[in-house]
Amino acid sequence: MGEMVGVHVIVQGKVQGVGFRAFTVTQANVKGLHGWVRNREDGTVEVEAEGPQTVLKDFLQILKEGPRLAHVTQILVDWKDANRHTLGFTILPD
């Protein structure tokens, strides 16, 4: 299925108060990814995810679209090595 890698993402736009975190968890679980999502004080959403690179690339495309009420203007992506410290995918406190 591919080598495990990690990605750190900042999602910008109208992404808080629109179900973006729950959407992210659902999509990550469907794809079998590990990691977390949380709102940030600056109005963005932060995501850390790990999985096969091809699956993560698909996941990033989904994040660019977001849930129905969201309006994503930009995602900032930083690829990194997988640390394998997380199991499942969760919402962290703000």
FENRABEL-V665451 format. One record per backbone hydrogen bond with DSSP energy under -0.5 kcal/mol. CO is the residue of the C=O (numbers start at 1). NH is the residue of the N-H. E is the energy in kcal/mol with one decimal. If there is no record, write none. Layout:
co = [CO | CO]
nh = [NH | NH]
e = [E | E]
This chain:
co = [3 | 4 | 5 | 6 | 7 | 8 | 9 | 10 | 10 | 11 | 12 | 12 | 13 | 14 | 19 | 20 | 21 | 22 | 23 | 24 | 25 | 26 | 27 | 28 | 28 | 29 | 34 | 35 | 36 | 37 | 38 | 40 | 43 | 44 | 45 | 46 | 47 | 48 | 49 | 50 | 51 | 52 | 53 | 54 | 55 | 56 | 57 | 58 | 59 | 60 | 61 | 62 | 62 | 67 | 71 | 74 | 75 | 76 | 78 | 80 | 88 | 90 | 90]
nh = [53 | 82 | 51 | 80 | 49 | 78 | 47 | 12 | 76 | 45 | 73 | 74 | 15 | 71 | 23 | 24 | 25 | 26 | 27 | 28 | 29 | 30 | 31 | 32 | 33 | 32 | 50 | 90 | 48 | 92 | 46 | 43 | 15 | 40 | 11 | 38 | 9 | 36 | 7 | 34 | 5 | 56 | 57 | 58 | 59 | 60 | 61 | 62 | 63 | 64 | 65 | 65 | 66 | 70 | 14 | 12 | 77 | 10 | 8 | 6 | 35 | 37 | 92]
e = [-1.0 | -0.6 | -2.2 | -2.6 | -2.3 | -2.4 | -2.8 | -0.5 | -2.6 | -1.9 | -2.2 | -1.1 | -1.5 | -1.7 | -2.3 | -2.5 | -2.4 | -2.5 | -2.6 | -2.6 | -2.6 | -2.2 | -1.6 | -0.6 | -2.7 | -0.8 | -2.5 | -1.9 | -2.4 | -2.7 | -3.0 | -1.9 | -0.5 | -2.6 | -3.3 | -2.2 | -3.1 | -2.4 | -2.3 | -2.0 | -2.6 | -2.4 | -2.3 | -1.5 | -2.3 | -2.5 | -1.5 | -1.7 | -2.4 | -1.9 | -1.0 | -0.5 | -2.7 | -1.3 | -2.4 | -3.2 | -0.5 | -2.0 | -2.3 | -3.1 | -2.6 | -1.7 | -0.6]
